[in-house]
């Protein structure tokens, strides 16, 4: 949610819908084909932008203008460690963290879309990560298959601990 606007990912509709959160009124729909996403799985707003994670084999992270809904950029593919991207979060430094169901987490700088790092399964205990969140200082990754939560230091990307049920 950004201001009074709410953005909703419609995965099987391959679109993102913007609504007025105060009234529930429809504002606009952005269809995936023209915006670089297929099966959008998560949306986050940050500093005037809307970021859409795409969970298909052609994973991407699309940045839209929050004010106009216009396409700003698309970050795509293996070069960025994106593979079946299912969730996105942001930290206090303006970095985006993307959980990839392919057992990795990608960290990008929101201002430029540049890759910071890709964290992989072996060192961090990722096992079908399906959700990610941050309090600004730490990043937590929910691992569906392992029934664990991986806690990371947002500044360094280092493993803090793995919480087990």
C-alpha positions as CSV (number, residue, x, y, z in Angstrom):
1,X,0.0,0.0,0.0
2,X,1.3,3.5,-0.8
3,X,-0.6,6.5,0.5
4,X,-4.3,5.8,-0.3
5,X,-3.5,3.3,-3.1
6,X,-3.4,-0.4,-2.8
7,X,-1.7,-2.6,-5.4
8,X,-2.7,-6.2,-5.7
9,X,-0.9,-9.0,-7.7
10,X,-3.2,-11.1,-9.8
11,X,-1.0,-14.1,-10.5
12,X,-3.2,-16.1,-12.7
13,X,-4.7,-13.0,-14.3
14,X,-1.1,-11.9,-15.1
15,X,-1.9,-8.4,-14.0
16,X,-1.6,-5.9,-11.1
17,X,-4.6,-4.0,-10.0
18,X,-4.5,-0.6,-8.3
19,X,-7.4,0.4,-6.1
20,X,-8.2,3.4,-3.9
21,X,-7.8,2.0,-0.3
22,X,-10.2,4.6,1.2
23,X,-13.1,4.0,-1.1
24,X,-12.4,0.6,-2.6
25,X,-12.7,2.1,-6.0
26,X,-10.9,0.7,-9.0
27,X,-8.1,2.9,-10.4
28,X,-6.3,0.8,-13.1
29,X,-5.0,-2.6,-14.2
30,X,-1.5,-3.2,-15.6
31,X,-1.3,-6.3,-17.8
32,X,1.9,-8.3,-17.6
33,X,2.7,-8.5,-21.3
34,X,3.5,-4.8,-21.5
35,X,5.1,-4.5,-18.1
36,X,7.6,-7.4,-18.1
37,X,5.9,-9.7,-15.6
38,X,4.2,-13.1,-15.9
39,X,2.3,-14.5,-13.0
40,X,2.9,-11.6,-10.6
41,X,3.2,-13.1,-7.1
42,X,4.0,-10.1,-4.8
43,X,3.9,-6.3,-4.8
44,X,5.7,-3.8,-2.5
45,X,5.7,0.0,-2.6
46,X,8.8,1.9,-1.8
47,X,9.9,5.5,-2.3
48,X,7.4,6.4,-5.1
49,X,7.8,3.0,-6.8
50,X,5.7,-0.1,-7.0
51,X,7.8,-3.3,-7.3
52,X,6.2,-6.4,-8.8
53,X,7.8,-9.9,-8.4
54,X,7.0,-12.4,-11.1
55,X,7.0,-16.1,-10.2
56,X,7.3,-17.7,-13.6
57,X,10.3,-19.5,-15.1
58,X,11.0,-16.0,-16.7
59,X,11.2,-14.4,-13.3
60,X,11.5,-10.6,-13.1
61,X,11.1,-7.7,-10.8
62,X,9.2,-4.8,-12.4
63,X,9.3,-1.2,-11.2
64,X,6.3,0.9,-11.8
65,X,5.7,4.6,-11.0
66,X,3.4,4.8,-8.0
67,X,2.0,8.1,-9.2
68,X,1.2,7.1,-12.8
69,X,1.6,3.3,-13.0
70,X,4.1,3.8,-15.9
71,X,6.8,1.2,-16.5
72,X,10.1,2.4,-15.1
73,X,12.3,-0.7,-15.4
74,X,12.4,-4.5,-15.5
75,X,15.2,-6.5,-13.8
76,X,15.1,-10.1,-15.2
77,X,16.7,-13.5,-15.0
78,X,19.6,-15.5,-13.9
79,X,22.0,-12.6,-14.0
80,X,20.1,-11.2,-11.0
81,X,19.5,-14.6,-9.4
82,X,15.8,-14.4,-10.0
83,X,14.1,-17.7,-10.4
84,X,10.5,-18.3,-9.5
85,X,10.4,-15.2,-7.4
86,X,7.5,-15.4,-5.0
87,X,7.9,-12.6,-2.4
88,X,9.6,-9.2,-2.0
89,X,10.5,-7.1,1.0
90,X,12.6,-3.9,1.6
91,X,15.0,-3.0,4.3
92,X,16.0,0.3,6.0
93,X,18.8,1.0,3.4
94,X,16.5,0.9,0.4
95,X,17.4,-2.6,-0.7
96,X,14.9,-5.1,-2.1
97,X,15.0,-8.7,-1.0
98,X,13.4,-11.3,-3.2
99,X,12.6,-14.8,-2.1
100,X,13.0,-17.3,-5.0
101,X,11.3,-20.7,-4.8
102,X,14.4,-22.0,-6.5
103,X,16.1,-21.9,-3.0
104,X,17.7,-18.5,-3.1
105,X,17.3,-14.9,-2.1
106,X,18.3,-12.0,-4.2
107,X,19.2,-8.6,-2.8
108,X,19.0,-5.5,-5.1
109,X,19.4,-1.8,-4.6
110,X,16.0,-0.2,-5.2
111,X,17.4,3.1,-6.5
112,X,19.4,1.6,-9.4
113,X,18.0,-2.0,-9.7
114,X,21.6,-3.2,-9.4
115,X,22.5,-6.6,-7.9
116,X,24.0,-6.6,-4.4
117,X,24.1,-10.4,-3.9
118,X,22.4,-13.7,-4.3
119,X,22.2,-16.0,-1.3
120,X,21.9,-19.7,-2.0
121,X,20.3,-22.7,-0.2
122,X,23.3,-24.5,1.2
123,X,24.7,-21.7,3.3
124,X,21.4,-20.3,4.5
125,X,19.1,-23.3,4.8
126,X,16.7,-22.2,2.2
127,X,14.2,-24.8,1.2
128,X,11.4,-23.6,-1.0
129,X,11.3,-20.1,0.4
130,X,7.8,-18.8,0.0
131,X,7.7,-15.5,2.0
132,X,10.1,-12.8,3.0
133,X,9.8,-9.8,5.3
134,X,12.1,-7.2,7.0
135,X,12.0,-4.9,10.0
136,X,14.6,-2.8,8.3
137,X,17.6,-4.3,10.1
138,X,16.9,-8.0,9.7
139,X,15.3,-10.1,6.9
140,X,13.3,-13.2,7.6
141,X,12.7,-15.9,5.0
142,X,10.0,-18.5,5.5
143,X,11.1,-21.9,4.2
144,X,8.0,-23.9,3.2
145,X,9.7,-27.3,2.7
146,X,11.9,-27.2,5.8
147,X,9.3,-25.6,8.1
148,X,12.0,-23.1,9.2
149,X,12.6,-19.4,9.2
150,X,16.0,-18.0,8.2
151,X,17.0,-14.7,9.8
152,X,19.6,-12.6,8.0
153,X,21.4,-9.4,8.9
154,X,20.1,-6.9,6.3
155,X,23.4,-4.8,6.3
156,X,25.8,-7.7,5.6
157,X,23.6,-10.5,4.3
158,X,25.1,-12.9,6.9
159,X,23.1,-15.6,8.5
160,X,21.9,-14.7,12.0
161,X,20.1,-18.0,12.7
162,X,17.7,-20.6,11.5
163,X,14.5,-20.9,13.6
164,X,13.1,-24.4,13.6
165,X,9.7,-25.6,14.6
